[in-house]
C-alpha cells in the first residue's frame, strides 16, 4: 500500500453546496495505546457493529475492543498478512497472507481458523468482500491479478488478470470493483459477476495511487497518490473531478458519509481531513499531526474516531548486494495505536 494528486477545482452550479466546518472538525489525539510486540503492520479494519479493531502484524492479526482498546484475541499463522475482510452475515472473516499467498478463513466470534485457501497469484495484498457477487477478492501484488473466492463455500471461483500491480480496491455493492494499479497510475473497473475488467481509467496528475475510499451517495472515489495529493474521481466516468494537497507517504484513505469528510493518512506524520463541499468541490479543513510512520488507518463510522498505527524506527542497516536500499529497523516494543477523535 502507499500514496496522492494536484489542483483542479470545478465550480458547482445548482443547489447550494454544503459548507465546510468553520473552524475544522477538531480531530485530536484522544488515546495512545502502547501495544509493543514484534512485527510490522499494514491495514487496519474496524467492525463498527461488533466493536472490534483488526490490526495486521506480519504473522498474525491482533484484535482489540474498539472502545476500550483492550486486547480481544489473535488470528495466528497469517504469514505476511496485509488485510482483513469481514462478512458478518456468514460470521466469517478472511485475511490476505502475502508471504504465504493464502487466505485464512476465521470465525468472527471465536477468531478460530476455519480453513486456508491458496490464492491464484502471489502476494495477496488488499482484500474485500463484494456483497453483490458474494465473493471475497484478493488483489495479488506480484501476481498482477485478483482471486475471487466464494465466501460461503470457501472455494476459488476464478481469477481476474490485471494490467499491473494492484494496491487497494473498493466495491460499490452493485457489481463493480474499483482497483488502483499502482505501477501504472490507473484504475481498473472489475465486473464482479463476470470476473472481467470492463474499464481502465488513467489518473494523471495522480501518481502511484495507493489508498482508496468511496462515497456511495455521490459516486466519488478518493485516492491517495504518491505525489502528495488526494484525487477525487467520478466513479461513473473515471473523470478526475478535483485534487487537494496532502502529506508525504500516504497509504490509506477513508470517507465518513455522515460528516462528508475524506481522510488521508501519511507516513510523514500527518492526517489530512478534507470536507466534501459538493460532489465536485473538496476543501482541506484540517491537517492533524500524528506520528511519523502512521501511514495506515481505519475509520470507525459509529464514533467517527480514526485509528492509526505507528512505531519508532532506527537507522537502516548497511547496504548489501541483495539489499542495496535497506529499510530502517523498527525499534523493538515501540508499536502503538493512536486514536483520534473530535
Backbone torsions as a table, in degrees:
resi	resn	phi	psi	omega
1	UNK	NA	152.4	175.9
2	UNK	-174.0	167.8	116.7
3	UNK	120.1	-175.4	175.7
4	UNK	-169.6	-179.2	-158.4
5	UNK	-133.1	-171.7	-169.6
6	UNK	-100.9	-143.3	-172.0
7	UNK	-132.8	120.0	-179.6
8	UNK	-152.5	103.7	-174.1
9	UNK	-110.4	121.9	179.8
10	UNK	-99.9	141.1	179.3
11	UNK	-78.0	140.2	178.6
12	UNK	-97.1	128.0	174.4
13	UNK	-107.6	157.8	179.7
14	UNK	104.6	-142.5	-176.2
15	UNK	-61.4	152.6	-178.9
16	UNK	-61.2	138.1	180.0
17	UNK	-77.6	154.4	175.4
18	UNK	-65.3	139.8	-178.0
19	UNK	-90.2	140.2	176.5
20	UNK	-68.7	156.2	178.2
21	UNK	-56.4	137.2	-174.0
22	UNK	-59.4	-39.2	-177.3
23	UNK	-118.2	21.7	-178.9
24	UNK	83.6	162.2	-177.1
25	UNK	-73.5	-15.3	174.7
26	UNK	80.3	30.1	177.1
27	UNK	-66.3	137.2	179.6
28	UNK	-153.4	164.5	-179.8
29	UNK	-70.7	122.6	178.7
30	UNK	-110.4	-18.1	-179.8
31	UNK	-160.4	141.2	174.6
32	UNK	-127.8	118.0	-176.4
33	UNK	-105.4	117.8	177.2
34	UNK	-81.0	110.1	-175.7
35	UNK	-99.6	-44.7	-179.3
36	UNK	67.9	-155.4	179.9
37	UNK	83.1	167.2	-177.7
38	UNK	-89.6	158.3	173.0
39	UNK	98.9	145.9	175.7
40	UNK	-77.3	-160.4	-177.1
41	UNK	-151.4	167.4	172.9
42	UNK	-141.0	-115.8	-173.1
43	UNK	-71.5	149.9	169.9
44	UNK	-114.0	144.7	-178.7
45	UNK	-137.0	131.2	177.7
46	UNK	-105.8	130.7	167.6
47	UNK	-98.6	94.9	-172.7
48	UNK	-65.0	-33.8	-178.6
49	UNK	-73.3	-44.9	-177.7
50	UNK	-86.2	-6.2	178.4
51	UNK	60.2	49.8	176.7
52	UNK	-127.3	147.2	176.6
53	UNK	-118.7	124.7	179.3
54	UNK	-104.3	127.8	-178.6
55	UNK	-125.4	117.7	-179.0
56	UNK	-79.8	131.4	-174.3
57	UNK	-133.8	65.0	169.3
58	UNK	69.4	-63.5	-177.2
59	UNK	-120.9	4.5	-175.0
60	UNK	-159.9	165.7	172.4
61	UNK	-115.6	122.4	176.7
62	UNK	-91.2	138.6	-176.9
63	UNK	-121.3	131.4	-176.1
64	UNK	-127.0	156.3	170.2
65	UNK	-70.2	124.9	-174.2
66	UNK	-69.9	-16.5	-179.6
67	UNK	-96.3	-49.3	-176.5
68	UNK	-91.6	-22.4	-174.7
69	UNK	82.7	1.3	-179.4
70	UNK	-69.2	141.7	176.7
71	UNK	-63.5	137.6	178.1
72	UNK	-105.4	-36.2	-179.2
73	UNK	167.5	-171.0	179.8
74	UNK	-139.4	153.5	170.5
75	UNK	-110.7	107.9	-172.6
76	UNK	-86.7	174.4	171.4
77	UNK	57.5	49.0	178.5
78	UNK	-120.5	71.5	-170.8
79	UNK	-59.3	119.4	179.6
80	UNK	70.0	34.5	-174.0
81	UNK	-64.9	137.9	178.9
82	UNK	-111.2	-50.0	-171.5
83	UNK	-143.1	172.3	-179.2
84	UNK	-133.3	133.8	172.7
85	UNK	-116.6	135.7	-175.9
86	UNK	-112.0	136.9	177.6
87	UNK	-128.6	80.8	-174.0
88	UNK	-58.8	-35.2	-177.5
89	UNK	-65.9	-19.9	176.0
90	UNK	-103.8	-6.4	-177.5
91	UNK	67.8	27.7	-176.0
92	UNK	-127.6	153.1	171.0
93	UNK	-126.4	161.5	-176.3
94	UNK	-137.1	135.0	177.6
95	UNK	-116.0	145.9	176.3
96	UNK	-99.8	114.4	-174.1
97	UNK	-103.1	98.2	-170.1
98	UNK	-62.1	-48.1	-177.4
99	UNK	-69.8	-34.4	-178.3
100	UNK	-85.0	-15.7	-173.3
101	UNK	52.7	50.7	179.2
102	UNK	-137.9	168.8	171.1
103	UNK	-121.7	128.7	174.5
104	UNK	-94.9	127.9	175.9
105	UNK	-100.2	128.8	-177.2
106	UNK	-134.4	159.2	178.5
107	UNK	-82.1	129.1	-175.2
108	UNK	-66.4	-31.0	-179.0
109	UNK	-81.1	-51.6	-175.0
110	UNK	-88.9	-19.1	-174.8
111	UNK	68.4	10.6	179.3
112	UNK	-75.5	141.7	178.5
113	UNK	-70.1	131.6	179.5
114	UNK	-100.2	-38.1	-179.6
115	UNK	-166.4	173.2	176.7
116	UNK	-134.9	135.9	-175.3
117	UNK	-121.6	133.4	176.9
118	UNK	-81.1	130.2	177.8
119	UNK	-81.6	163.6	-177.4
120	UNK	-92.5	7.3	175.7
121	UNK	-147.9	157.3	-177.4
122	UNK	-79.2	148.2	173.9
123	UNK	61.0	62.1	172.8
124	UNK	-61.4	129.5	-174.9
125	UNK	-113.6	-92.3	177.0
126	UNK	-66.3	153.7	179.0
127	UNK	-148.5	141.6	178.5
128	UNK	-149.9	162.2	172.7
129	UNK	-107.9	128.8	177.2
130	UNK	-103.8	110.4	-175.4
131	UNK	-68.4	-25.0	-178.6
132	UNK	-66.5	-45.5	-178.4
133	UNK	-97.1	-8.1	-175.6
134	UNK	57.8	40.4	179.1
135	UNK	-122.5	148.5	169.1
136	UNK	-97.4	133.6	179.4
137	UNK	-115.7	132.1	168.3
138	UNK	-107.0	146.5	-178.4
139	UNK	-115.0	109.7	-164.3
140	UNK	-94.6	109.1	-171.7
141	UNK	-58.5	-54.3	179.9
142	UNK	-80.0	-22.9	-179.9
143	UNK	-79.4	-16.0	-178.1
144	UNK	52.9	42.4	177.9
145	UNK	-155.9	178.0	175.8
146	UNK	-125.5	138.3	176.9
147	UNK	-101.4	129.5	177.7
148	UNK	-102.5	126.6	-176.8
149	UNK	-120.8	129.6	174.0
150	UNK	-67.1	113.9	-172.8
151	UNK	-65.2	-33.0	-179.6
152	UNK	-77.1	-46.1	-177.1
153	UNK	-81.3	-24.6	-177.4
154	UNK	72.0	31.9	-178.8
155	UNK	-125.5	153.3	178.6
156	UNK	-72.2	130.5	-179.0
157	UNK	-106.3	-9.0	179.4
158	UNK	159.8	177.7	-178.7
159	UNK	-132.5	140.2	176.5
160	UNK	-112.6	111.8	176.2
161	UNK	-67.1	140.1	179.2
162	UNK	-123.7	158.4	-173.6
163	UNK	-95.2	44.7	179.3
164	UNK	149.1	-161.8	-174.9
165	UNK	-88.5	111.3	177.8
166	UNK	-74.2	144.4	-178.6
167	UNK	-116.5	-65.6	178.7
168	UNK	-136.2	161.8	-176.6
169	UNK	-151.2	156.0	172.9
170	UNK	-136.9	154.6	177.6
171	UNK	-112.7	145.7	179.8
172	UNK	-92.1	-2.6	179.7
173	UNK	76.9	2.5	-178.6
174	UNK	-122.2	15.9	176.6
175	UNK	106.1	3.1	178.2
176	UNK	-117.7	139.9	174.7
177	UNK	-123.7	130.8	179.7
178	UNK	-106.1	125.9	-177.2
179	UNK	-128.5	132.5	173.8
180	UNK	-74.2	128.6	170.1
181	UNK	-102.9	99.0	-166.6
182	UNK	-63.1	-45.0	-174.6
183	UNK	-77.2	-10.8	178.3
184	UNK	-110.9	-7.5	-178.3
185	UNK	54.0	52.1	176.9
186	UNK	-137.7	164.1	166.7
187	UNK	-108.2	134.2	169.8
188	UNK	-109.4	136.8	-178.2
189	UNK	-104.9	119.4	-176.5
190	UNK	-101.3	134.4	168.2
191	UNK	-82.9	111.4	-171.9
192	UNK	-73.0	-16.2	176.4
193	UNK	-85.9	-46.0	-178.9
194	UNK	-81.8	-15.6	-177.1
195	UNK	57.9	52.6	178.6
196	UNK	-144.7	154.3	175.6
197	UNK	-84.0	124.0	-177.5
198	UNK	-105.0	-20.7	179.3
199	UNK	-146.0	155.3	178.3
200	UNK	-140.5	118.5	-173.1
201	UNK	-115.9	121.2	172.7
202	UNK	-69.5	149.4	-170.8
203	UNK	-115.8	8.1	-179.4
204	UNK	-52.3	134.6	13.7
205	UNK	-89.5	4.0	179.0
206	UNK	-68.6	129.9	179.1
207	UNK	-115.8	139.5	175.3
208	UNK	47.7	64.9	-179.0
209	UNK	-66.2	139.1	178.4
210	UNK	-121.1	-78.2	-178.9
211	UNK	-70.0	158.7	177.9
212	UNK	-153.7	140.3	173.8
213	UNK	-137.2	162.8	-171.6
214	UNK	-132.7	129.5	169.8
215	UNK	-98.3	101.4	-174.6
216	UNK	-65.6	-41.4	-175.9
217	UNK	-61.0	-46.2	-175.7
218	UNK	-98.9	-1.1	178.3
219	UNK	63.6	48.7	-178.7
220	UNK	-123.7	135.9	174.2
221	UNK	-103.2	136.6	177.3
222	UNK	-112.7	117.8	-174.2
223	UNK	-112.7	136.5	171.3
224	UNK	-90.6	125.8	-173.9
225	UNK	-119.3	145.2	-173.4
226	UNK	-67.0	-21.5	179.1
227	UNK	-89.7	37.9	167.6
228	UNK	61.1	48.2	174.3
229	UNK	-149.3	157.5	171.0
230	UNK	-111.3	120.7	-179.5
231	UNK	-96.8	138.9	176.2
232	UNK	-107.4	123.8	-172.7
233	UNK	-120.3	135.4	173.4
234	UNK	-70.2	116.0	-175.9
235	UNK	-72.0	-8.0	177.1
236	UNK	-92.3	-35.1	-174.3
237	UNK	-117.4	-17.2	-174.4
238	UNK	84.7	3.5	-179.3
239	UNK	-68.4	135.3	172.1
240	UNK	-76.0	112.0	-175.3
241	UNK	-79.1	-47.7	-179.5
242	UNK	-166.5	172.3	174.1
243	UNK	-139.5	154.2	174.2
244	UNK	-135.1	152.5	-178.6
245	UNK	-75.6	145.3	174.4
246	UNK	-137.5	-173.3	179.9
247	UNK	-80.0	-171.0	-177.7
248	UNK	-98.7	142.0	175.8
249	UNK	80.6	37.3	178.6
250	UNK	-66.3	143.9	178.6
251	UNK	-142.0	0.8	178.5
252	UNK	-158.2	150.6	176.3
253	UNK	-134.2	157.7	175.9
254	UNK	-150.2	158.8	177.5
255	UNK	-135.6	130.9	178.5
256	UNK	-104.8	103.8	-173.6
257	UNK	-66.3	-33.1	-177.2
258	UNK	-73.8	-27.6	179.4
259	UNK	-100.9	-12.0	-177.6
260	UNK	66.9	33.9	-176.6
261	UNK	-113.7	136.4	174.1
262	UNK	-111.7	141.1	-175.2
263	UNK	-122.4	149.1	172.4
264	UNK	-138.7	119.3	179.3
265	UNK	-97.9	130.4	-171.3
266	UNK	-124.4	142.6	-176.9
267	UNK	-67.1	-13.6	177.8
268	UNK	-76.4	-1.1	178.4
269	UNK	95.0	31.6	176.9
270	UNK	-133.5	150.8	172.7
271	UNK	-122.2	113.7	178.3
272	UNK	-86.1	131.6	176.6
273	UNK	-117.9	121.9	-178.3
274	UNK	-123.0	143.3	179.9
275	UNK	-101.6	132.8	176.1
276	UNK	-83.8	91.8	-178.9
277	UNK	-65.1	-35.9	176.3
278	UNK	-156.5	171.7	179.0
279	UNK	-57.3	-24.5	-177.3
280	UNK	-113.6	9.7	179.9
281	UNK	-138.9	124.3	-179.3
282	UNK	-129.3	135.3	-176.0
283	UNK	-126.5	129.5	173.8
284	UNK	-69.1	124.1	-177.6
285	UNK	-113.0	-12.9	178.5
286	UNK	-163.2	140.0	169.1
287	UNK	-117.9	110.9	-170.9
288	UNK	-97.9	124.5	173.5
289	UNK	-68.1	131.7	179.3
290	UNK	-118.9	-105.7	174.9
291	UNK	-154.0	139.2	178.8
292	UNK	-56.0	135.1	-177.5
293	UNK	92.8	-5.8	-178.7
294	UNK	-80.6	72.8	-170.7
295	UNK	-95.7	-16.7	179.7
296	UNK	-119.4	155.1	-174.4
297	UNK	-156.0	173.3	172.1
298	UNK	-146.2	141.8	179.0
299	UNK	-100.5	131.4	173.7
300	UNK	-93.4	107.5	-174.7
301	UNK	-72.2	-13.8	177.5
302	UNK	-80.9	-48.8	-176.8
303	UNK	-96.4	-15.1	-175.3
304	UNK	70.9	11.4	175.1
305	UNK	-73.8	154.2	176.4
306	UNK	-118.4	127.7	177.2
307	UNK	-101.1	133.8	174.9
308	UNK	-130.1	153.3	176.8
309	UNK	-115.3	144.7	-178.7
310	UNK	-156.8	167.4	175.7
311	UNK	-157.2	168.8	174.2
312	UNK	-93.9	149.4	-178.5
313	UNK	-131.5	142.0	174.7
314	UNK	-93.3	-173.7	179.7
315	UNK	-67.7	153.0	178.2
316	UNK	-70.9	153.7	175.0
317	UNK	-68.5	170.0	-179.6
318	UNK	-66.5	143.4	178.7
319	UNK	-62.9	149.8	174.8
320	UNK	-132.1	165.9	176.2
321	UNK	-56.4	-35.7	180.0
322	UNK	-79.9	-28.9	-179.7
323	UNK	-128.1	75.9	-177.3
324	UNK	-67.8	-22.5	178.7
325	UNK	-129.4	71.8	-176.7
326	UNK	-65.8	146.3	179.2
327	UNK	-83.3	154.0	174.9
328	UNK	-58.9	152.3	-177.4
329	UNK	-93.2	131.8	178.7
330	UNK	-68.9	132.3	178.1
331	UNK	-70.5	124.6	-177.6
332	UNK	-56.6	136.9	175.5
333	UNK	77.9	6.5	-173.3
334	UNK	-96.9	1.5	-176.8
335	UNK	-68.0	132.8	-179.4
336	UNK	-135.8	158.2	168.7
337	UNK	-111.5	131.7	-179.6
338	UNK	-110.7	132.1	179.6
339	UNK	-115.4	119.3	178.5
340	UNK	-111.7	135.5	179.0
341	UNK	-142.9	178.7	-178.6
342	UNK	-86.1	NA	NA
